[in-house]
Amino acid sequence: MKTLQDTPSIVLRGVTKAFGPVVAVRGVDLLVQPGETVALLGPNGAGKTTTLDMVLGLVHPDQGEAELFGMPPNKAIAAGLVGGMLQTGTPLDHLRVRELIALMASFYPHPRSLDDVLERTGCDQFERQLTTGLSGGQAQRVRFAAALVGDPDLLILDEPTAAIDVEGRREFWRAMREVVEDRKTVVFATHYLEEADAFADRVVLMANGLIVADGTPNQIKARVGSRTIRVTFPDADVSSLTALDGVVNVERHGPTVILTCSDSDRVLYALLGDYPGLTDIEVTGGSLEQAFVELTREGEN
Amino acid sequence: MGLVYIRYELLRTLRNRKFVIFSFVFPLVLYLAFASADRHDRIGGVPFPLYYMIAMAGFGSLIAAISIGPRISAERQMGWTRQMHLTPLPTWYYFAAKIVAGYMIALLTLVVMYLAGIAFGVHLTMAHWLIMTGLFLVSLLPFAVIGVMIGHLLKPDSMGPVTGGLSTLFLLVGGGFGNIGGDGLIHKIFELIPSYWLIRAGAVSLGGSPWTLEGWVVVIVWTVAFVLLARYVYLRDTSRV
């Protein structure tokens, strides 16, 4: 018999979901193996939340199917294999923080130690407070603790750091790293590129309801070119520049030309040798941000 | 899973002081107003204080049962219901906890009204108190299920008029404000509504069995019908969360 460790944590087969005339997700296939940390990256409206809602069985796909650990989502959830941190959800009122997390723990067959979860998520600082008086950051920690306390094998986080500042975000991911063992599967949606770059070992890029790229953060960067050369070049011939080896994309804004490159050194030698009219050369390092903009633009066309 | 959820649900309900107090303040004030006016009068042979104690106990406990609706609706609006959907908590257990908490408030209201009745000179044997309470609790079942259903049908902002309107209407046709149906066809129709049997539970004080077979059938049929309706509404509601 197969164990959970050999069964893919998530399988999506051609899932599609429309809300009235708006098609949110158009035929997404996704396979996530145990132990992977996957960032679902994309701009607002890309279909990230709907995709995760289908993974969690909160939304039923119009077409296609979702499977968690080889089972329908509701079976996997009933078995206590799944934990989720949703974007919304005001903690249940008239309970203290500690009571609410104890309540969530009581639903799972093998919960983590309550004290440990409260401490690692920082909820121990305000565990005696009633949930009604929590700040946004505190409520976010409570949602995190609620997702963790069941010790699920698959953790789904929908924009877990959306409402918190940069420092809070770092702290969140530090806690995440400490708490979640390597064998656990984590899938998180984000539109913070640096978050995907820093914390995921795989990035799935979504735009317009489709997956437009899927790979390690480095692969994604390489796919669209890792550096940008910016020059002032009033007489530029865009088509000849596009034809240069190592150029991925050329953009022109008045006298300024921006070249996105997969091999910026090679392009630079070519420019300096063959194009004497250009000035103000500026080379900037690759970021996932460029990849993001490039690939999501492809997805929209 | 044990009883943790039911325990916390009771705790949450009791901590909501305004909800607890207003559950019995309204029927209590009405009772004091009615009963003190004509405390030596009788309706159909039943002394006024007893008659209105039964009516207001029925009214208050009916409101408590239907108020499961606003509580579910508010939780759905907060969004924590979705969070609970991601846990192994079975749906039936979720509803069981809500219904138990609703029943606790209903019982509290009954006790407050009994005490008020005793203060106005109501005298019943222990057996009569117990039978009456038992029948009250049975006849609240369809209203608790209606509460669950409207909790998944309506948003909190429309809950006030709906629960207020429904409970007043049920009380009216149940005879809580006096027999308004006469003895003809209208009365026969009112007998098909479970609030009639809720108020009828008080007839135990006149001796004999307060409920005929018809009472049991009406309460059971309404309960089953609304369980099916509530199930339909719940599934429709959660399939498009």
Interface residues (C-beta under 8 A of the other chain):
Chain A: D53 L56 G57 L58 V59 H60 I77 A78 A79 G80 V82 G83 G84 L86 T88 G89 T90 P91 L92 D93 H94 L95 E99 A102 L103 M104 S106 F107 Y108 P109 R143 A146 A147 G150
Chain B: M1 G2 V4 Y5 Y8 L11 R12 T13 R15 N16 E75 M78 G79 W80 R82 Q83 M84 H85 L86 T87 P88 L89 P90 S239 R240 V241
